Amino acid sequence: SHGFPSKEESWKDSSILPRMIPPGLLRRGPSEALIGVAARPAFATGRFLGMALLWELLFFALLRQAWVERHALEPLARAQETIAHWYGAPQRASIAVTADCSGADVMALCFGVLLAYPVSWRRRLTGMAGALAIILTLNTLRIVTLLLSSPQSIQQLHLVVWPIVIVFALALYVSWWMRAGDRHGEPSTWRTARFAAAAACLLVLYAVTA
């Protein structure tokens, strides 16, 4: 009565609107579908790297605590040095095995990658246990070779050779662990090779910080 359409007229008008829209506008075109498919792996990769970085920052913050360094990292380094002496490595006053030699930095990097991968917590913890065994074994061998090496080769072994060996071994292990998780039917929509490469890139940071 005041110029506004009645409820019945409004309903009739709204029922006409869907018929006025061409059907093609309501469908996703092939380009949009391709963009959506391509965006999912990119988003998954970014999420994985972000979660790995968060876990690694958490581990690094924990490892930098004085209490952790004094009561965990230093005893761990001394234990590895003791094992090295059991296998014939001599005592050398010029080489000090400190908390920095415990392998904690590469543990933080590797554990961050393993915890960020989307598998069950049981498989994550199993993967961390395997990585810990590899790190401690290789790091103990590193201490043995450093104690046995000559003054001319110790820097090369300490800064170049062993970081590359440890990073390469862990990259292979992480790649195998991810593939094994996919074969066991763990829920994952991501390409294993993509994440193995991402994990290897994160582990390469150890070579820079070693």
The 8 nearest C-alpha neighbors of each residue, nearest first, counted from 0:
[[1, 2, 3, 4, 5, 6, 8, 7],
 [0, 2, 3, 4, 5, 6, 8, 9],
 [1, 3, 0, 4, 5, 8, 6, 9],
 [4, 2, 1, 5, 0, 6, 9, 8],
 [5, 3, 8, 9, 2, 6, 7, 0],
 [4, 6, 8, 7, 9, 3, 10, 0],
 [7, 5, 9, 8, 10, 4, 11, 3],
 [6, 8, 10, 5, 9, 11, 4, 12],
 [7, 9, 11, 5, 10, 6, 4, 12],
 [10, 8, 6, 12, 11, 7, 13, 4],
 [11, 9, 13, 7, 8, 12, 6, 14],
 [10, 12, 8, 14, 9, 13, 7, 15],
 [13, 11, 9, 15, 14, 10, 8, 16],
 [12, 14, 10, 16, 15, 11, 9, 17],
 [15, 13, 11, 12, 16, 10, 17, 18],
 [14, 16, 12, 13, 18, 17, 19, 11],
 [17, 15, 19, 13, 18, 14, 20, 12],
 [18, 16, 19, 20, 15, 14, 13, 21],
 [19, 17, 16, 15, 20, 21, 14, 22],
 [18, 20, 16, 17, 21, 15, 22, 14],
 [21, 19, 17, 18, 22, 16, 24, 25],
 [20, 22, 23, 24, 19, 18, 25, 17],
 [21, 23, 24, 25, 20, 26, 18, 17],
 [24, 22, 26, 25, 21, 27, 28, 20],
 [23, 25, 22, 26, 21, 20, 27, 28],
 [26, 24, 23, 22, 27, 21, 20, 28],
 [27, 25, 23, 24, 28, 22, 29, 21],
 [28, 26, 31, 32, 29, 25, 24, 23],
 [27, 29, 31, 30, 26, 32, 23, 33],
 [30, 28, 32, 31, 33, 27, 34, 26],
 [31, 29, 33, 32, 28, 34, 27, 35],
 [32, 30, 34, 28, 33, 29, 27, 35],
 [31, 33, 29, 35, 30, 34, 36, 28],
 [34, 32, 30, 36, 35, 31, 37, 29],
 [33, 35, 31, 37, 32, 36, 38, 30],
 [34, 36, 32, 38, 33, 37, 31, 39],
 [37, 35, 33, 34, 38, 39, 32, 40],
 [38, 36, 34, 35, 39, 33, 40, 41],
 [37, 39, 35, 41, 36, 40, 34, 42],
 [38, 40, 42, 41, 37, 36, 43, 35],
 [41, 39, 43, 42, 38, 44, 37, 189],
 [42, 40, 44, 38, 43, 39, 45, 37],
 [41, 43, 45, 39, 40, 44, 38, 46],
 [44, 42, 40, 46, 41, 45, 39, 47],
 [45, 43, 47, 41, 46, 42, 40, 48],
 [44, 46, 42, 48, 47, 43, 49, 41],
 [45, 47, 49, 43, 44, 48, 42, 50],
 [48, 46, 44, 50, 49, 45, 115, 51],
 [49, 47, 51, 45, 50, 46, 52, 44],
 [48, 50, 46, 52, 47, 51, 45, 53],
 [49, 51, 53, 47, 115, 52, 48, 46],
 [52, 50, 111, 115, 112, 48, 54, 49],
 [53, 51, 55, 49, 50, 54, 48, 56],
 [52, 54, 50, 56, 55, 51, 57, 49],
 [53, 55, 111, 57, 51, 52, 56, 50],
 [54, 56, 111, 58, 52, 57, 53, 107],
 [57, 55, 59, 53, 58, 54, 60, 52],
 [56, 58, 54, 60, 55, 59, 53, 61],
 [57, 59, 61, 55, 107, 60, 56, 62],
 [58, 60, 62, 56, 61, 57, 55, 63],
 [61, 59, 57, 63, 58, 62, 56, 64],
 [60, 62, 58, 59, 63, 64, 57, 67],
 [61, 63, 59, 64, 60, 67, 58, 68],
 [64, 62, 60, 61, 59, 65, 68, 67],
 [63, 65, 67, 62, 66, 61, 68, 60],
 [64, 66, 68, 67, 69, 63, 62, 70],
 [67, 65, 69, 68, 64, 70, 71, 63],
 [68, 66, 71, 70, 64, 69, 65, 62],
 [67, 69, 72, 65, 66, 71, 70, 73],
 [70, 68, 66, 67, 73, 71, 65, 72],
 [69, 71, 67, 68, 66, 72, 74, 73],
 [72, 70, 67, 68, 74, 73, 69, 75],
 [71, 73, 68, 75, 98, 74, 101, 76],
 [72, 74, 98, 76, 75, 69, 71, 68],
 [75, 73, 77, 76, 72, 71, 78, 70],
 [76, 74, 72, 78, 73, 77, 101, 71],
 [75, 77, 101, 73, 79, 78, 74, 98],
 [78, 76, 80, 74, 79, 75, 81, 73],
 [79, 77, 81, 75, 80, 76, 74, 82],
 [78, 80, 82, 76, 139, 81, 77, 83],
 [79, 81, 83, 77, 78, 82, 76, 84],
 [82, 80, 78, 84, 83, 79, 77, 85],
 [83, 81, 85, 79, 84, 80, 78, 86],
 [82, 84, 80, 143, 86, 81, 85, 88],
 [83, 85, 88, 87, 81, 86, 82, 89],
 [86, 84, 82, 83, 87, 81, 88, 80],
 [87, 85, 84, 83, 88, 82, 143, 81],
 [86, 88, 84, 85, 89, 83, 143, 147],
 [87, 89, 84, 143, 83, 146, 86, 147],
 [90, 88, 91, 87, 84, 146, 147, 83],
 [89, 91, 92, 88, 146, 84, 94, 93],
 [92, 90, 93, 94, 89, 146, 95, 88],
 [91, 93, 94, 90, 95, 89, 146, 96],
 [92, 94, 91, 95, 90, 146, 150, 96],
 [95, 93, 92, 91, 96, 146, 145, 90],
 [94, 96, 97, 93, 92, 91, 100, 146],
 [95, 97, 100, 94, 76, 80, 77, 98],
 [98, 96, 99, 100, 95, 73, 76, 101],
 [99, 97, 73, 72, 100, 101, 76, 68],
 [98, 100, 97, 101, 102, 103, 96, 72],
 [101, 99, 98, 97, 102, 96, 76, 103],
 [100, 102, 76, 98, 103, 99, 75, 72],
 [103, 101, 104, 100, 105, 106, 138, 134],
 [102, 104, 106, 101, 105, 107, 72, 99],
 [105, 103, 107, 106, 102, 108, 205, 59],
 [104, 106, 108, 107, 103, 102, 205, 109],
 [105, 107, 103, 109, 104, 108, 110, 102],
 [108, 106, 104, 110, 105, 58, 55, 109],
 [109, 107, 105, 111, 106, 55, 110, 202],
 [108, 110, 106, 112, 111, 107, 105, 113],
 [111, 109, 113, 107, 112, 108, 106, 114],
 [110, 112, 51, 54, 55, 108, 114, 109],
 [113, 111, 51, 109, 115, 110, 114, 198],
 [112, 114, 110, 115, 116, 111, 123, 109],
 [113, 115, 111, 112, 116, 123, 110, 51],
 [114, 116, 51, 112, 50, 113, 47, 111],
 [115, 117, 113, 114, 118, 112, 47, 123],
 [118, 116, 115, 187, 119, 186, 114, 185],
 [119, 117, 185, 116, 122, 120, 186, 123],
 [118, 120, 121, 122, 123, 117, 185, 186],
 [119, 121, 123, 122, 124, 118, 114, 125],
 [120, 122, 124, 119, 123, 125, 118, 126],
 [121, 123, 125, 119, 120, 124, 126, 118],
 [122, 124, 120, 126, 125, 121, 114, 113],
 [125, 123, 127, 121, 126, 122, 120, 128],
 [126, 124, 122, 128, 127, 123, 121, 129],
 [125, 127, 123, 129, 124, 128, 122, 130],
 [126, 128, 124, 130, 125, 129, 131, 110],
 [129, 127, 131, 125, 126, 130, 124, 132],
 [128, 130, 126, 132, 131, 127, 125, 133],
 [129, 131, 127, 133, 132, 128, 134, 126],
 [130, 132, 128, 134, 129, 133, 127, 135],
 [131, 133, 129, 135, 130, 134, 136, 128],
 [134, 132, 130, 136, 131, 135, 137, 129],
 [133, 135, 131, 137, 136, 132, 138, 130],
 [134, 136, 138, 132, 133, 137, 139, 131],
 [137, 135, 133, 139, 134, 138, 132, 140],
 [136, 138, 140, 134, 139, 135, 133, 141],
 [139, 137, 141, 135, 140, 136, 134, 142],
 [138, 140, 142, 141, 136, 79, 137, 135],
 [141, 139, 143, 137, 138, 142, 144, 136],
 [142, 140, 138, 144, 139, 143, 137, 145],
 [141, 143, 145, 139, 140, 144, 146, 138],
 [144, 142, 140, 83, 146, 141, 145, 88],
 [143, 145, 147, 141, 146, 142, 148, 140],
 [146, 144, 142, 148, 147, 143, 153, 141],
 [145, 147, 143, 144, 148, 88, 142, 89],
 [146, 148, 144, 145, 88, 143, 149, 89],
 [149, 147, 145, 146, 153, 144, 152, 150],
 [148, 150, 151, 152, 153, 147, 145, 146],
 [151, 149, 153, 152, 148, 154, 145, 93],
 [152, 150, 149, 153, 154, 148, 155, 156],
 [153, 151, 155, 149, 150, 154, 156, 148],
 [152, 154, 156, 150, 155, 148, 145, 151],
 [155, 153, 157, 156, 152, 158, 151, 150],
 [154, 156, 152, 159, 153, 158, 157, 160],
 [157, 155, 160, 153, 154, 159, 161, 158],
 [156, 158, 154, 155, 153, 161, 159, 160],
 [157, 159, 155, 156, 154, 160, 162, 209],
 [160, 158, 155, 156, 162, 161, 157, 163],
 [161, 159, 156, 163, 162, 164, 155, 158],
 [160, 162, 164, 163, 156, 159, 165, 157],
 [161, 163, 206, 165, 164, 160, 159, 166],
 [162, 164, 166, 161, 160, 165, 167, 159],
 [165, 163, 161, 167, 162, 166, 168, 160],
 [166, 164, 168, 162, 167, 163, 161, 169],
 [165, 167, 163, 169, 168, 164, 202, 170],
 [166, 168, 170, 164, 169, 165, 163, 171],
 [169, 167, 165, 171, 170, 166, 164, 172],
 [168, 170, 172, 166, 171, 167, 173, 165],
 [169, 171, 199, 167, 173, 172, 168, 166],
 [172, 170, 174, 168, 169, 173, 175, 167],
 [171, 173, 169, 175, 170, 174, 176, 168],
 [172, 174, 176, 170, 175, 171, 169, 177],
 [175, 173, 195, 171, 177, 172, 176, 170],
 [174, 176, 172, 178, 173, 177, 179, 171],
 [177, 175, 173, 179, 174, 178, 172, 180],
 [178, 176, 180, 174, 179, 175, 173, 191],
 [179, 177, 181, 175, 180, 176, 191, 182],
 [180, 178, 176, 182, 177, 181, 175, 183],
 [179, 181, 177, 183, 178, 182, 185, 176],
 [180, 182, 178, 184, 183, 185, 179, 177],
 [183, 181, 179, 184, 180, 178, 185, 177],
 [184, 182, 180, 181, 185, 179, 178, 186],
 [183, 185, 181, 182, 186, 180, 187, 179],
 [184, 186, 181, 180, 183, 118, 187, 119],
 [187, 185, 184, 118, 188, 117, 181, 119],
 [186, 188, 189, 185, 117, 181, 118, 184],
 [189, 187, 190, 186, 40, 43, 191, 39],
 [188, 190, 187, 191, 40, 43, 193, 194],
 [189, 191, 193, 192, 194, 188, 40, 187],
 [192, 190, 194, 193, 195, 189, 178, 177],
 [191, 193, 195, 194, 190, 196, 174, 178],
 [194, 192, 196, 190, 191, 195, 197, 189],
 [193, 195, 197, 196, 191, 192, 198, 190],
 [194, 196, 174, 192, 198, 197, 193, 191],
 [195, 197, 199, 194, 193, 198, 192, 200],
 [196, 198, 194, 200, 195, 199, 193, 201],
 [199, 197, 195, 201, 200, 196, 194, 112],
 [198, 200, 170, 202, 196, 201, 197, 195],
 [201, 199, 197, 203, 198, 202, 196, 204],
 [200, 202, 198, 199, 203, 204, 197, 108],
 [201, 203, 199, 204, 200, 205, 166, 108],
 [204, 202, 200, 205, 201, 206, 166, 199],
 [205, 203, 207, 202, 206, 201, 208, 200],
 [206, 204, 208, 203, 207, 209, 202, 105],
 [205, 207, 162, 204, 209, 203, 208, 163],
 [208, 206, 204, 205, 209, 203, 162, 158],
 [207, 209, 205, 206, 204, 104, 105, 203],
 [208, 206, 205, 207, 162, 158, 104, 157]]
